Amino acid sequence: MHEKWDDPEINWRVVRALLILAPFLFTGTYLLSLAQRASSFHSLIIAGIALGMCLGSAAIIHLFRSGAGPIFAGIAVAIGLLGALLGR
């Protein structure tokens, strides 16, 4: 991560960008999954997960600043293990 993540201005710029882009991410993900012939219910679930990930990332970056990198790595490992255990 950037060496100045503890700088409040840099931290706030990233969080603000994630918050501004979140509705566009939700809409784009929903429309893209509909274009790939997913049902509207499944498209809504996919878009909701994408929105949750975006807002969760903004919260983690805001709360933990430079400590967000290891948290993201831990989440990625946990999701990978969960996917390996539950996958087919």
C-alpha positions as CSV (number, residue, x, y, z in Angstrom):
1,M,0.0,0.0,0.0
2,H,1.0,3.6,-0.2
3,E,3.4,4.8,2.4
4,K,1.2,7.8,3.3
5,W,-2.0,5.9,4.1
6,D,-1.9,7.4,7.6
7,D,-2.2,10.9,6.0
8,P,-5.9,11.8,6.7
9,E,-6.2,13.7,3.4
10,I,-5.1,10.7,1.3
11,N,-7.3,8.4,3.4
12,W,-10.3,10.6,2.9
13,R,-9.8,10.9,-0.8
14,V,-9.9,7.1,-1.3
15,V,-12.9,6.6,1.0
16,R,-14.7,9.5,-0.7
17,A,-14.1,8.0,-4.2
18,L,-15.4,4.6,-3.1
19,L,-18.5,6.2,-1.6
20,I,-19.2,8.2,-4.8
21,L,-18.6,5.2,-7.1
22,A,-20.7,2.8,-5.0
23,P,-24.1,3.5,-6.7
24,F,-22.5,3.3,-10.1
25,L,-20.9,0.0,-9.2
26,F,-24.2,-1.4,-8.1
27,T,-26.0,-0.3,-11.2
28,G,-23.3,-1.4,-13.6
29,T,-23.0,-4.8,-11.9
30,Y,-26.7,-5.3,-12.0
31,L,-27.0,-4.4,-15.7
32,L,-23.9,-6.4,-16.6
33,S,-25.3,-9.5,-14.9
34,L,-28.7,-9.0,-16.6
35,A,-26.9,-8.7,-20.0
36,Q,-25.3,-12.1,-19.3
37,R,-28.8,-13.5,-18.9
38,A,-28.9,-13.9,-15.2
39,S,-32.3,-13.7,-13.5
40,S,-33.2,-10.4,-11.9
41,F,-33.1,-12.0,-8.5
42,H,-29.5,-13.3,-9.0
43,S,-28.5,-10.0,-10.6
44,L,-29.7,-8.2,-7.5
45,I,-27.7,-10.6,-5.3
46,I,-24.6,-10.1,-7.3
47,A,-25.0,-6.3,-7.3
48,G,-25.7,-6.3,-3.6
49,I,-22.5,-8.3,-2.9
50,A,-20.5,-5.9,-5.0
51,L,-22.0,-2.9,-3.2
52,G,-21.2,-4.5,0.2
53,M,-17.6,-5.1,-0.8
54,C,-17.2,-1.5,-2.0
55,L,-18.7,0.0,1.2
56,G,-16.8,-2.5,3.3
57,S,-13.6,-1.6,1.7
58,A,-14.3,2.1,2.3
59,A,-15.0,1.4,6.0
60,I,-11.9,-0.7,6.5
61,I,-9.7,1.9,4.8
62,H,-11.3,4.6,6.9
63,L,-11.0,2.8,10.2
64,F,-7.6,1.0,9.9
65,R,-5.7,3.3,7.5
66,S,-2.3,1.7,6.7
67,G,-3.3,-1.4,8.6
68,A,-6.0,-2.1,5.9
69,G,-3.6,-4.1,3.7
70,P,-3.2,-7.1,6.0
71,I,-6.9,-7.1,6.7
72,F,-7.7,-7.3,3.0
73,A,-5.1,-10.1,2.6
74,G,-6.7,-12.0,5.5
75,I,-10.2,-11.6,4.0
76,A,-8.9,-12.8,0.6
77,V,-7.4,-15.9,2.2
78,A,-10.6,-16.6,4.2
79,I,-12.8,-16.3,1.1
80,G,-10.4,-18.5,-0.8
81,L,-10.5,-21.2,1.8
82,L,-14.2,-21.0,2.1
83,G,-14.5,-21.3,-1.7
84,A,-12.2,-24.3,-1.7
85,L,-14.2,-26.0,1.1
86,L,-17.6,-25.3,-0.3
87,G,-16.8,-25.3,-4.0
88,R,-17.7,-28.1,-6.3
